[in-house]
Amino acid sequence: MKARFVSYPLTEPPPGFMREVISIFHKYEDEIATERRSKGLISDDVLSIVRDDLSSIGFMVESGKKQDQKIKRPVFYGENGIPTVRFEVDAYHPSWKCGLGIEAGRAFGGNAVYRDLVQALIMVQVEYLILAVPNIYKFAGSPTRDFDRARNLGDALYGHSRVKLPYGLIIIGY
């Protein structure tokens, strides 16, 4: 299955930059496509494959697990304008005000999708959140259809009258 995406709210066209982003996931389908593997990749492996191309289109991208290699977005600013609370994202595009998170096994098994959705609510200058999840995640048990689960969640959040998220959401299935 080819990399695919859905953009919320469904009543608006996807942002123009989305074609550039999805083309990167299409470019590396042979390496990251989850249906063709007996076991899914971990998110750090997927990020390492798409990192350089994301950087080439203007994303600041996490380069490792050390504190100075992570991308942190402010939540609060304290004295002298210094961020006092920050959350991590895998990548951030300052011109598009777009955070990007790549998830794998923890997407639903570890509730990473829910964490990403909530953290994006309060990060400063995040007008779009891209969540990249496996089309199908395979592990020791039964495979899970993570893109479908994420899309169902997006449909519920953006279609419900009780919820109004302050950012556009794009879900990529890889």
N, C-alpha and C positions, 0 to 999 in steps of 0.2 A: 504494500500500500504506500502510495506517495505521501510525502509530508503535506499536511493540510492545515488550514487555520479557520477560525471563526472569530469575528470581531463584534464586540458589544459596545453600545447598544445596537441591536439588530435593525433599528430604524434609521441608522446613519451608515454611510459608506465607510469602509475601512480607511484608516489614515493612509495618505499617499506613501509614506515610508515603508508600509508593510510589504510591498512588492520586493524591496531590497532585502528585507529580513528573511522572508520566506524563501527567496532564491538561494540564500546561504544554506538553509536546511535541505533544499532540493539538491544542491551541489554535492552534499555529503551523504545522500541517502544510502549509498552502498555501505558506508561505514557506520551509520547510526540507526538505520531502519530497524525497528524492533520486531517486526513480523518475521524477518529472515534469520533471527538469532535463536539459538536454543535457550539462551539466558540473556536478560537485558543488560545494557551497560549501566554503569553508575553515572550520576549526573556530572561528576568532575571529568569523566572521560569524554562525554558529549561536549562539555564546555571546551575542553582542550582541542577538540577537532574543529569547532566553529570559531574559536577565539580570534585568530588573526583576521578572518573575514569580517567579524563584528567590529573589530578595531578599525579596519579599513573604511568602514562606513560611518565612523565617528563615535562608536561606543567606547566607554572606558570599561575594561573587562578585568575581572578578578584574574590574577596571575598565579595565585597560590594560596596556601592556608595560613601564612604568616600575617600578622595584623597589618603590616604595611603593604600587603599584596591584595587586600580585600577592598571592595567598593562599599563605602558606607554613605548612606543618605541621612541627613539630619532630620530629627523630629522636633527638637527644641533647641533654641539658642539661649545661652546664658550670658553672663557678664562678658563684656567686650566682644559680643557677637560670636563667641566660641560655642560650637555645638556641644550640648550636654548629654543628649540622648541621640543615638544614631542606630539605624538598622542596616543590615547588609543585604545587598542584591548581587547577583552574578555579574550584571552589566548595567550601565546607565548611559543614556545618550542625552547630554545637556541641552542640545538644540531642540530635540523632540520632546524633552521632559519625559523620557520613557525609561522605566525600569524593566529589567528582563531577568526572569528566574528560570533556570533549567532544573527540572526535577526528574527523578527516575523512580526507584523503588519506594522512596519515602513520599512520593506524590500524594498517595492516599493512605498507604500503609502507615506512614508516620505523620500524616496530616499536614505535610508541607504546603499543599495547595491552600489550605485554610489559613495557615500562618502567613503566607505570601499575600493573600487577599486582605487580611486585617492589617498587616504592616504597611501595605501600600496606601491604606486609608489615611495614615497619619504622617507619612514621609513628606517632607517639603519638596515642592517642585516635581511631583510625579503626576502627570496628567494622563499617562498611559501605562498600563502594566501588561507585559507580554509574559505569559506562562507557557513554557515548552514542556510537554509531558509525553511519555511514550504512547503511541497508538495502542499498543498492547504491551503490558509488562509481564515478563515471564520469570518465575522464580520456582522454588521447590514445590509449591502447591499449584493450584489452578491459575492460569493466566488471567489477568484483569485488563479490562478495556478502559485504560485510564483517560484517553482522549474523550471517549464517550461520557465517562463519569464527569470529567471537567466541563464538557459542553452542557450536560444536564444541570450542573451547578450554575454555570453562567446563565443559562436560560431562566433558571429559578430566580437568581439574584436580580437580573436586569428586567425580568418580566413581572416581578411581583410589585404590587402597589405599595407595600410597606417599606421597600428598600430603594434608596437613591444613592448609588455609589458616585463619588466625586471624580472618578477617572474612567477612561475607556479601557476595556479589557480585551486582549487578544489572546486566544488559546491556540497554540501550535501543537499538532500531533506529529511526532517524528517516528 
